[in-house]
Amino acid sequence: MKKILIVDDEVNTALLLSKFLTRNGFEVSTASNGGSGMEYLKNDAYDLVLCDFRLEDTDGREMLKSIKSQYPKTGVIIITGYSDIKMAVELIKMGAYDYITKPLYPDEILNTINKAIETHHALVTEPQEELAAVSPKAKEDKKQQMPSNEFVVGKSRASKELLRQIELVAPTNYSVIILGESGTGKESVAKSIHLNSPRRDQPFIAMDCGSLTKELAQSEFFGHEKGSFTGALYTKIGHFEMANGGTLFLDEVGNLSYDIQAALLRTVQERKVKRIGSTKEIDLDVRIIVATNENLMDGIQKGRFREDLYHRFNEFTIYMPPLRDRGSDIMLMAEHFLKIANHELGRSVQYFSPEVEECFINYKWTGNIRELKNVIRRATLLTEGDTVQIKSLPLEISNYSRIAAPHDFAANSNNYSAEPAPVREHNRKDLKNAALEAEYDTILRVLREVNFNKTKAAEILKIDRKTLYNKMKAINLGK
């Protein structure tokens, strides 16, 4: 059980946090000031300290210095208000894993704590091979591998090539473009590159460009001074400045407007940033990693993406293989996510039935690793006993994967069955049967293409949903 120390002089806040974290499987101690917090650390080993920035006898900066100097294996998260954002960035550079701003939200706290414990544990220990995730780095003639909820080291050729590229580029200062479908783990690879680089003790700042409006983008990238525009109620530090000395990860970079791309190009070229409303330029030392599921070259040809910015980013390119191209790695990942789901849900599911394994191998996983993780969590919740059965899988997966061949169907069956439908005997090769087989082939092909979304399939087939349901019954696909 992971141990957490809360240092906060607000008794009610500490009590609420303690109860919440205890319910989520942590062993929690609380201290009301910095002095008693250090006494707790002296007498016991903690995986993580949650420390309020403003304490009666000290502040977060001094606590962080003391903890890092005396207990370097203990991770630290600072709790701060909006007015302390600038200081929080400095604290991250001093060794804090992250900061959480008030008001506190349970999901955000739990997510940050889990990531902090995972990452910090990986940096100071040699994790179990079966839970190892992407990001090898030569250290003392061994390859250190870090645990991750998103990406697991596999044995497929695609996985080995991906690991080789990460190991090759991580020690350099190159900018990197990570290409791949949604859900393939692009941010996990970016973190792996950062944590295996000389910048690993500096901030890793991730930014989702897909959610940025044109109006907010400049403020998010470059920051602003208080009063620089309507609504600028306080000074805001931009993501470039927050990542100074470390790595800035820009996800879905292809969604940025052309105007913002121009401003971004200037910052990348000159390695200087100026907040909105300020005349002072700040020198930058930032490694940039970008990710996209779009074809940036196509965007260049269509005038949506700047070619000069593309070449600034494209010092090294990594292609993320889709899950369906990783073969036996699928079950390694499934087992990894099953352990995580068991921990999160307090379950003890141990195995996958042979039918479930066959489903996982055959399914095309358009949502990739993210989809697999979500399916495992759902199945773990629904499973009774120690083995995941096919009935616990979403129908689009069990239906898709159990059809071994285009002609596998059973006529006049209205009930869903987990067993593969028997193959029809092809004794008669008359025109009627040939037409029927062609129809079934088309239905199955379209259903596969849309992951058994019946509304979409009916639209493509140009029939109504009721007709499609009736035809699905005839090939033993249930309702």
C-alpha positions as CSV (number, residue, x, y, z in Angstrom):
1,M,0.0,0.0,0.0
2,K,1.4,3.4,-1.0
3,K,2.0,5.9,1.8
4,I,1.1,9.6,1.5
5,L,1.9,12.4,3.9
6,I,-0.4,15.5,3.9
7,V,1.2,18.7,5.2
8,D,-1.5,21.4,5.6
9,D,-2.4,23.8,8.4
10,E,-6.1,23.9,7.3
11,V,-7.4,21.0,9.4
12,N,-10.6,20.5,7.5
13,T,-8.8,20.3,4.1
14,A,-6.3,17.8,5.5
15,L,-9.1,15.7,7.0
16,L,-11.1,15.6,3.8
17,L,-8.0,14.7,1.7
18,S,-7.1,12.0,4.2
19,K,-10.5,10.4,4.1
20,F,-10.7,10.6,0.3
21,L,-7.2,9.1,-0.3
22,T,-7.8,6.4,2.4
23,R,-11.0,5.3,0.5
24,N,-8.8,5.0,-2.6
25,G,-6.4,2.6,-1.2
26,F,-3.6,4.8,0.3
27,E,-2.2,4.8,3.8
28,V,-2.3,8.5,4.9
29,S,-0.7,10.6,7.6
30,T,-1.4,14.3,8.2
31,A,0.8,17.0,9.7
32,S,-0.4,20.5,10.5
33,N,2.9,22.3,9.9
34,G,6.3,21.9,8.3
35,G,8.1,20.9,11.5
36,S,5.8,18.0,12.3
37,G,5.8,17.0,8.7
38,M,9.6,16.6,8.7
39,E,9.2,14.5,12.0
40,Y,6.9,12.2,10.2
41,L,9.4,11.8,7.3
42,K,12.2,11.1,9.9
43,N,10.2,8.3,11.5
44,D,8.7,6.6,8.4
45,A,9.2,6.3,4.7
46,Y,6.5,7.9,2.4
47,D,6.0,7.5,-1.3
48,L,4.6,11.0,-1.7
49,V,4.1,14.3,0.2
50,L,1.2,16.6,-0.5
51,C,2.3,19.9,0.9
52,D,0.4,23.2,1.0
53,F,2.5,26.1,-0.2
54,R,1.5,28.4,2.7
55,L,2.2,27.0,6.1
56,E,2.4,28.5,9.6
57,D,6.1,27.9,10.2
58,T,7.5,27.7,6.6
59,D,6.5,27.6,3.0
60,G,6.5,25.0,0.1
61,R,9.8,26.1,-1.2
62,E,11.7,25.4,2.0
63,M,9.8,22.2,2.6
64,L,10.7,21.0,-0.9
65,K,14.4,21.8,-0.3
66,S,14.4,19.9,3.0
67,I,12.6,16.9,1.6
68,K,14.7,16.6,-1.5
69,S,17.9,16.9,0.4
70,Q,17.1,14.4,3.1
71,Y,14.6,12.1,1.4
72,P,15.3,12.2,-2.3
73,K,13.2,9.0,-3.0
74,T,10.0,10.8,-1.8
75,G,7.9,12.6,-4.4
76,V,6.4,16.0,-3.7
77,I,3.2,17.7,-4.9
78,I,2.6,21.3,-4.0
79,I,-0.9,22.6,-3.3
80,T,-1.2,26.3,-4.3
81,G,-3.6,29.1,-5.1
82,Y,-3.8,30.9,-8.5
83,S,-1.6,33.7,-7.1
84,D,1.2,31.2,-6.6
85,I,1.5,29.9,-10.1
86,K,4.8,31.6,-10.8
87,M,6.3,30.1,-7.7
88,A,4.8,26.7,-8.6
89,V,6.8,26.7,-11.8
90,E,9.9,27.4,-9.9
91,L,9.1,24.6,-7.5
92,I,8.7,22.1,-10.3
93,K,12.2,23.1,-11.5
94,M,13.4,22.5,-7.9
95,G,12.2,18.9,-8.0
96,A,8.4,18.9,-7.2
97,Y,6.5,16.5,-9.4
98,D,3.6,18.8,-10.0
99,Y,1.3,21.3,-8.3
100,I,-2.4,21.3,-7.7
101,T,-4.3,24.6,-7.7
102,K,-7.2,25.3,-5.4
103,P,-10.1,24.6,-5.3
104,L,-9.3,20.9,-5.1
105,Y,-11.2,18.4,-7.3
106,P,-11.1,14.7,-6.4
107,D,-10.5,13.3,-9.9
108,E,-7.7,15.7,-10.6
109,I,-6.0,15.0,-7.2
110,L,-6.2,11.2,-7.7
111,N,-5.0,11.3,-11.2
112,T,-2.0,13.5,-10.3
113,I,-1.1,11.4,-7.3
114,N,-1.2,8.2,-9.2
115,K,1.0,9.6,-12.0
116,A,3.4,11.1,-9.5
117,I,3.8,7.8,-7.6
118,E,4.3,5.9,-10.9
119,T,6.8,8.3,-12.4
120,H,8.8,8.9,-9.2
121,H,8.9,5.2,-8.4
122,A,10.2,4.5,-11.9
123,L,13.0,6.9,-11.5
124,V,14.4,5.4,-8.3
125,T,13.7,1.7,-8.7
126,E,13.9,-1.1,-11.3
127,P,10.3,-2.0,-11.9
128,Q,9.0,-5.5,-12.7
129,E,9.5,-6.4,-16.4
130,E,6.0,-7.5,-16.9
131,L,4.7,-4.0,-16.0
132,A,7.5,-2.1,-17.8
133,A,6.4,0.6,-20.2
134,V,8.0,2.4,-23.0
135,S,11.2,4.4,-22.3
136,P,14.4,2.5,-22.1
137,K,17.6,4.2,-21.2
138,A,21.0,2.7,-20.7
139,K,22.0,3.0,-17.0
140,E,24.6,1.0,-15.3
141,D,24.6,-1.4,-18.3
142,K,20.9,-2.1,-17.8
143,K,17.8,-0.8,-19.5
144,Q,15.5,1.0,-17.1
145,Q,11.9,0.7,-18.0
146,M,9.1,2.8,-16.5
147,P,5.6,1.8,-15.6
148,S,2.8,3.5,-17.4
149,N,-1.0,3.3,-17.6
150,E,-0.9,3.9,-21.4
151,F,1.8,1.9,-23.1
152,V,3.5,-1.4,-22.3
153,V,6.7,-2.8,-23.8
154,G,6.0,-5.6,-26.1
155,K,7.9,-8.2,-28.1
156,S,6.5,-7.5,-31.5
157,R,8.8,-6.1,-34.3
158,A,6.8,-2.9,-34.2
159,S,7.4,-2.4,-30.5
160,K,11.1,-3.2,-30.7
161,E,11.5,-0.6,-33.5
162,L,9.6,2.0,-31.5
163,L,11.8,1.4,-28.4
164,R,14.9,1.6,-30.6
165,Q,13.9,5.0,-31.9
166,I,13.0,6.3,-28.4
167,E,16.4,5.2,-27.1
168,L,18.1,6.8,-30.1
169,V,16.5,10.2,-29.9
170,A,16.0,10.7,-26.1
171,P,19.6,11.8,-25.2
172,T,19.6,14.4,-28.0
173,N,18.1,17.9,-28.1
174,Y,16.2,17.2,-31.3
175,S,12.6,18.4,-31.8
176,V,10.4,15.4,-32.5
177,I,7.2,14.8,-34.4
178,I,5.2,11.8,-33.2
179,L,2.7,10.5,-35.7
180,G,0.0,8.0,-35.1
181,E,-3.7,7.3,-34.8
182,S,-5.7,8.5,-31.8
183,G,-5.1,6.4,-28.7
184,T,-1.8,4.9,-29.7
185,G,0.0,6.4,-26.7
186,K,1.8,9.4,-28.3
187,E,1.9,11.4,-25.0
188,S,3.4,8.4,-23.2
189,V,6.2,8.2,-25.7
190,A,6.8,12.0,-25.4
191,K,7.1,11.5,-21.6
192,S,9.4,8.6,-22.2
193,I,11.7,10.7,-24.3
194,H,11.7,13.4,-21.7
195,L,12.4,11.1,-18.8
196,N,15.3,9.5,-20.6
197,S,16.9,12.7,-21.6
198,P,19.3,15.1,-19.7
199,R,16.2,17.2,-19.1
200,R,14.4,14.5,-17.0
201,D,14.7,16.6,-13.8
202,Q,13.1,19.6,-15.4
203,P,9.4,20.2,-16.2
204,F,7.4,18.2,-18.7
205,I,4.5,20.4,-19.8
206,A,1.8,18.9,-22.0
207,M,-0.6,21.1,-24.0
208,D,-3.6,20.0,-26.0
209,C,-3.7,22.2,-29.1
210,G,-7.0,20.6,-30.2
211,S,-8.9,22.4,-27.4
212,L,-7.5,25.8,-28.0
213,T,-9.5,28.6,-29.5
214,K,-7.7,31.3,-31.5
215,E,-8.4,33.9,-28.8
216,L,-6.9,31.8,-26.0
217,A,-4.0,30.2,-27.8
218,Q,-1.5,33.1,-27.5
219,S,-2.2,33.5,-23.8
220,E,-1.8,29.8,-23.2
221,F,1.5,29.6,-25.2
222,F,3.1,32.9,-24.2
223,G,1.3,34.1,-21.0
224,H,0.0,37.6,-20.3
225,E,0.5,40.4,-17.8
226,K,-2.3,41.5,-15.4
227,G,-4.5,44.0,-17.1
228,S,-3.1,43.4,-20.6
229,F,-6.7,42.8,-21.9
230,T,-10.2,42.6,-20.6
231,G,-10.5,39.6,-18.2
232,A,-6.7,39.5,-17.5
233,L,-7.2,39.7,-13.7
234,Y,-3.8,38.2,-12.9
235,T,-0.4,37.6,-14.5
236,K,-0.4,34.2,-16.3
237,I,2.7,32.3,-17.2
238,G,2.5,30.6,-20.6
239,H,3.3,27.0,-21.3
240,F,6.7,27.9,-23.0
241,E,7.8,29.7,-19.9
242,M,6.5,26.9,-17.6
243,A,8.5,24.3,-19.6
244,N,11.7,26.4,-19.6
245,G,14.7,24.1,-19.1
246,G,12.5,21.0,-19.8
247,T,10.2,19.7,-22.5
248,L,7.0,21.1,-24.1
249,F,4.7,18.6,-25.6
250,L,2.1,19.9,-28.1
251,D,-0.6,17.4,-28.8
252,E,-2.8,17.7,-32.0
253,V,-0.5,20.4,-33.3
254,G,-2.2,20.3,-36.7
255,N,-5.3,21.9,-35.2
256,L,-3.6,25.3,-34.6
257,S,-4.8,28.2,-36.6
258,Y,-2.4,29.7,-39.3
259,D,-2.0,32.9,-37.3
260,I,-1.0,31.1,-34.2
261,Q,1.5,29.0,-36.2
262,A,3.2,32.2,-37.3
263,A,3.6,33.4,-33.7
264,L,4.8,29.9,-32.7
265,L,7.4,29.9,-35.5
266,R,8.9,33.1,-34.2
267,T,9.2,31.7,-30.7
268,V,10.7,28.4,-31.9
269,Q,13.2,30.2,-34.2
270,E,14.4,32.8,-31.7
271,R,14.0,30.8,-28.5
272,K,12.5,33.9,-26.8
273,V,9.0,34.5,-25.5
274,K,7.3,37.7,-24.5
275,R,4.1,37.7,-22.5
276,I,1.1,39.6,-23.9
277,G,1.2,43.1,-22.5
278,S,4.9,42.9,-21.6
279,T,8.0,44.4,-23.3
280,K,10.4,42.0,-21.7
281,E,11.7,39.0,-23.7
282,I,12.5,35.8,-21.8
283,D,15.2,33.5,-23.0
284,L,14.0,29.9,-23.6
285,D,15.7,26.6,-23.4
286,V,12.9,24.2,-24.3
287,R,12.8,20.9,-26.2
288,I,9.7,20.7,-28.3
289,I,7.9,17.4,-29.0
290,V,4.7,17.6,-31.1
291,A,2.1,14.9,-31.9
292,T,-0.6,14.6,-34.5
293,N,-3.0,12.0,-36.0
294,E,-3.2,14.2,-39.2
295,N,-1.1,14.2,-42.3
296,L,0.9,17.5,-41.9
297,M,2.3,17.3,-45.4
298,D,-1.3,17.2,-46.7
299,G,-2.0,20.2,-44.5
300,I,1.0,22.0,-46.0
301,Q,-0.2,21.3,-49.6
302,K,-3.7,22.6,-48.7
303,G,-2.4,25.7,-47.0
304,R,-3.5,24.7,-43.5
305,F,-0.1,24.2,-42.0
306,R,3.1,26.2,-42.4
307,E,5.9,24.3,-44.1
308,D,8.6,26.3,-42.3
309,L,7.1,25.4,-38.9
310,Y,6.9,21.8,-40.0
311,H,10.6,21.7,-40.8
312,R,11.4,23.3,-37.4
313,F,9.6,20.5,-35.7
314,N,10.7,17.7,-37.9
315,E,14.3,17.0,-36.8
316,F,13.2,13.4,-35.9
317,T,10.0,11.6,-36.6
318,I,8.5,8.6,-34.7
319,Y,5.6,6.6,-36.1
320,M,3.3,5.0,-33.5
321,P,2.1,1.6,-34.7
322,P,-1.6,1.0,-34.3
323,L,-2.6,-1.7,-31.8
324,R,-3.8,-4.1,-34.6
325,D,-0.3,-4.2,-36.0
326,R,1.3,-5.3,-32.7
327,G,0.1,-9.0,-32.7
328,S,0.9,-10.8,-29.4
329,D,1.5,-7.5,-27.7
330,I,-2.2,-7.1,-27.4
331,M,-2.5,-9.7,-24.6
332,L,0.6,-8.4,-22.8
333,M,-1.2,-5.0,-22.7
334,A,-4.5,-6.6,-21.7
335,E,-2.9,-8.3,-18.7
336,H,-1.2,-5.1,-17.7
337,F,-4.4,-3.1,-17.8
338,L,-6.2,-5.9,-16.0
339,K,-3.8,-5.5,-13.0
340,I,-4.4,-1.7,-13.1
341,A,-8.2,-2.2,-13.2
342,N,-8.1,-4.7,-10.3
343,H,-6.2,-2.1,-8.2
344,E,-8.6,0.7,-9.2
345,L,-11.8,-1.3,-8.6
346,G,-10.7,-3.5,-5.7
347,R,-11.3,-6.7,-7.8
348,S,-9.3,-9.9,-8.2
349,V,-9.9,-10.9,-11.8
350,Q,-6.9,-13.0,-12.9
351,Y,-7.5,-14.5,-16.4
352,F,-9.1,-14.1,-19.8
353,S,-11.1,-16.9,-21.3
354,P,-9.7,-18.4,-24.6
355,E,-12.8,-16.9,-26.4
356,V,-11.9,-13.4,-25.0
357,E,-8.3,-13.8,-26.1
358,E,-9.4,-14.7,-29.6
359,C,-11.7,-11.7,-29.7
360,F,-8.9,-9.3,-28.6
361,I,-6.5,-10.7,-31.2
362,N,-9.0,-10.5,-34.1
363,Y,-10.6,-7.1,-33.3
364,K,-9.2,-4.2,-35.2
365,W,-9.0,-1.7,-32.3
366,T,-9.8,1.6,-34.0
367,G,-9.4,3.3,-30.6
368,N,-6.1,1.6,-30.1
369,I,-4.5,1.4,-26.6
370,R,-7.0,3.8,-25.1
371,E,-9.9,1.6,-26.3
372,L,-8.3,-1.6,-25.0
373,K,-7.8,0.0,-21.6
374,N,-11.4,1.1,-21.4
375,V,-12.7,-2.3,-22.5
376,I,-10.6,-4.0,-19.8
377,R,-11.8,-1.7,-17.1
378,R,-15.5,-2.3,-18.1
379,A,-14.9,-6.1,-18.3
380,T,-13.2,-6.2,-14.9
381,L,-16.2,-4.4,-13.4
382,L,-18.7,-6.8,-15.0
383,T,-16.8,-10.0,-14.4
384,E,-18.0,-12.5,-11.8
385,G,-15.3,-14.8,-10.6
386,D,-11.6,-14.7,-11.6
387,T,-11.9,-15.0,-15.4
388,V,-13.2,-12.5,-18.0
389,Q,-15.8,-14.1,-20.1
390,I,-17.0,-13.0,-23.5
391,K,-20.3,-11.8,-22.1
392,S,-18.4,-9.0,-20.3
393,L,-17.2,-7.5,-23.6
394,P,-19.0,-4.9,-25.6
395,L,-21.1,-6.4,-28.4
396,E,-19.2,-4.7,-31.1
397,I,-16.0,-6.5,-30.1
398,S,-17.5,-10.0,-29.3
399,N,-19.6,-9.8,-32.5
400,Y,-16.8,-8.6,-34.7
401,S,-14.3,-11.1,-33.5
402,R,-16.4,-14.3,-33.3
403,I,-17.1,-14.2,-37.1
404,A,-14.2,-16.3,-38.3
405,A,-15.1,-16.1,-42.0
406,P,-17.5,-14.1,-44.2
407,H,-19.9,-17.0,-44.6
408,D,-20.2,-17.9,-40.9
409,F,-23.9,-17.6,-40.1
410,A,-26.8,-19.6,-38.7
411,A,-30.2,-19.1,-40.2
412,N,-33.4,-18.5,-38.3
413,S,-31.7,-17.7,-34.9
414,N,-33.0,-14.8,-32.8
415,N,-30.6,-15.3,-29.9
416,Y,-27.1,-14.1,-29.4
417,S,-24.6,-16.9,-28.8
418,A,-21.0,-16.7,-27.7
419,E,-20.2,-19.7,-29.8
420,P,-19.2,-19.1,-33.5
421,A,-22.0,-19.6,-35.9
422,P,-21.7,-22.8,-37.9
423,V,-20.5,-22.5,-41.5
424,R,-23.3,-23.1,-44.0
425,E,-22.9,-26.0,-46.3
426,H,-22.4,-24.8,-49.9
427,N,-24.0,-27.7,-51.7
428,R,-26.1,-25.6,-54.1
429,K,-24.4,-23.1,-56.3
430,D,-27.6,-21.7,-57.8
431,L,-28.1,-18.0,-58.5
432,K,-30.3,-17.4,-55.5
433,N,-27.8,-18.8,-53.1
434,A,-25.0,-16.9,-54.7
435,A,-26.9,-13.6,-54.4
436,L,-27.7,-14.5,-50.7
437,E,-24.0,-15.1,-49.9
438,A,-23.0,-11.9,-51.6
439,E,-25.5,-10.0,-49.5
440,Y,-24.2,-11.6,-46.3
441,D,-20.7,-10.8,-47.3
442,T,-21.5,-7.2,-47.8
443,I,-23.4,-6.9,-44.5
444,L,-20.5,-8.4,-42.6
445,R,-17.9,-6.3,-44.3
446,V,-19.8,-3.0,-43.6
447,L,-20.5,-4.0,-40.0
448,R,-16.8,-4.7,-39.4
449,E,-15.9,-1.3,-41.0
450,V,-18.1,0.6,-38.6
451,N,-17.4,-1.5,-35.6
452,F,-20.9,-2.9,-35.6
453,N,-22.6,0.5,-35.3
454,K,-25.9,-0.5,-36.8
455,T,-27.1,3.0,-37.5
456,K,-24.0,3.8,-39.6
457,A,-24.2,0.3,-41.3
458,A,-27.8,0.9,-42.3
459,E,-26.9,4.2,-43.8
460,I,-24.1,2.8,-45.8
461,L,-26.2,-0.2,-46.9
462,K,-29.1,2.2,-47.8
463,I,-31.6,0.1,-45.8
464,D,-33.6,1.0,-42.7
465,R,-32.5,-0.3,-39.2
466,K,-35.4,-2.7,-38.9
467,T,-34.3,-4.5,-42.2
468,L,-30.7,-4.6,-41.0
469,Y,-31.8,-6.1,-37.7
470,N,-33.7,-8.8,-39.5
471,K,-30.8,-9.7,-41.7
472,M,-28.5,-9.7,-38.7
473,K,-30.7,-12.2,-37.0
474,A,-30.4,-14.4,-40.0
475,I,-26.6,-14.5,-39.6
476,N,-26.8,-15.0,-35.8
477,L,-25.7,-11.5,-34.8
478,G,-28.5,-11.0,-32.4
479,K,-30.3,-7.7,-31.9
